[in-house]
Each structure stands twice: as structure tokens, then as C-alpha cells.
Amino acid sequence: MIIELLKEKGSTEVSEQGKDYVTTCWSGLHVDSNPSMRVDIETGVYNCFVCGCKGNILQENNVIISPLGAKIATARELIDSLKYIQPVYPYQLSEVFEGYRNISLKTLQKFKVKICETVDISRLVVPIHNYLNQVHGYVGRRLSSGEDGKYSNFPRGIKMPLYPTVKPYFSAKDSTIILVEGIFDMMRLHDIGYTNTVCTFGTAFGSVKSRVKKQRNLDSLAYFKGLGVDKIVILFDGDDAGLSSARNLQKYLQPIYLVKVGYLPKGKDPQDTDLSDLINILEDLICP
């Protein structure tokens, strides 16, 4: 029965792994080249481990299951709901009261930026939300001098998704998204009206060489494709690492998107580029 229902969803490849069927996700939020949807063989409870799409395929199709099966399904749905626990930043956070590096206080507050001050460290802390608008993790930007790195992620070692992706943090515009390296670069562009700007958290997104990693990045961009995006503007920092990453990213995106690369003044990033120069660069890239 479940296999037939999966076929109706458009699943062409279904494999059996343990107590689950494994197939491609049908949510439409991403390209699922590596099947990530698991469906419980007995109860019909499903969950995609990429986008979080979940439910019960039997109940959705009014298929009556046994009382025991219903109890198992309810229990497993509860367990699934408890699997994702939104992380909580381990230090006390306070409100910000002024802008930061050409970013207005209003924009910092929009992205719920807080300040963390300990005995020897002062940081701006940004909560990063996933496609389901859940807190995925936090990025801290060090304000005080010290030997530690400028940026730190919490939980430690967490891989950040493209951000932002959902309202009120992101708004699609003219079928185009703008990719920048840094979280505060992204906020600077939002501050001047480019609310379709997305942060890649560094140059690694563009610098990947392996086919598997490139496909993973394409999968993460498929969400925007579903929003009607067909053009990508890359505006990485004006240094060697940024330019190299942007050009490599352009090469593997071009078969799917119209891609343009912007060039900032040497050594500059979007935050410290003169406002009029920044707008001129962006408008030249966005205009047909």
C-alpha cells in the first residue's frame, strides 16, 4: 500500500532499509539527488532529513491502520518532534543600541542581533534560521582584539546553511538572489534595500572541487529555484580568495542559472565599499 502511495507522490525509486522505505523527497523545497525521505514501513510516518518535511502518508490518504499501528505512529511522531532541539546560546545576550559598520540599528534588530560581553570577549551574535524558521545555530563576530578567530560558530563545528531563506529575513526580488561571503555583508545589502541577498558563510561554498560537494551546493540553491529564482549575482570580497571562489562558483552554476560576478575594489568587502560605488556595481549586475 505505502509503495503505491509513494508512486502517486512521484517517487520512482524506493528502497527498503531496515524498518523504513527510503525515497526522494516530494516537498519541492530542494533537489533530492541523494534520497533523504524515510517512510516507516508499518505506520506510514515519513520524515525528510534535509528539509524537515514530515507527516503520515497513510493518514493523509485516509487509510485506516490498526489501533496498535496508530499508537506506534503517534509515538514515533512524538519522538521525531523531540529530535530537533533548537540550540540555546550558552552566554547571556543583551540588546544592541547602535548600528555597526554601515549597518543600521533597525537592520541589526531585524536579524535579532544581540551582544555578548564576557570578561575578555565582546561579540555580536546572530541566530541563524533554517528553512523551517527554526534556530539552526549562532554566529559570533568578535569586536574586541585577541588571539581567537574573528568569527565563531555555536554549536562548535556546526555547518551553516545558506542564510537567510525565509521571511521576514529574506524576500525574493526580480527572480534574482545576490550571494555574499559574510553575514554582516548580507545585512549591509539588506540595509540598502537588497533583501534578496544571501550569505554563504565564506568562500568555501564557491571553492569546492568535487562533483559531490558541487551537487550538494546546487541542492541547497534549489530552494530558491522553487521560488522562481533564475539569476544569481555573486559579490564576494575583492581579494584573491573571494575572486577565485566567485569564478569557480560561476562555472558550476552557469548550466542552471544566469550568473554574473561583481568586482569590488581591491581589498574591500560590501561593508566597507563606498555606498554609491556599491549601488552602482549592484545595479549594473542586476539590470538585464
Secondary structure, 3 states (H helix, E strand, C coil): CHHHHHHHCCCCCCEEECCEEEECCCCCCCCCCCCCEEEECCCCEEEECCCCCEEEHHHHCCCCCCHHHHHHHHHHHHHHHHHCCCCCCCCCCEECCCCECCECHHHHHHCCCEEEECCCCEEEEEEEECCCCCEEEEEEEECCCCCCCCEEEECCCCCCCCECCCCCCCCCECCEEEEECCHHHHHHHHHCCCCCEEECCCCHHHHCCCHHHHHHHHHHHHHHHHCCCCEEEECCCCCHHHHHHHHHHHHHHCCCCEEEECCCCCCCCCCCCCHHHHHHHHHHHHCC
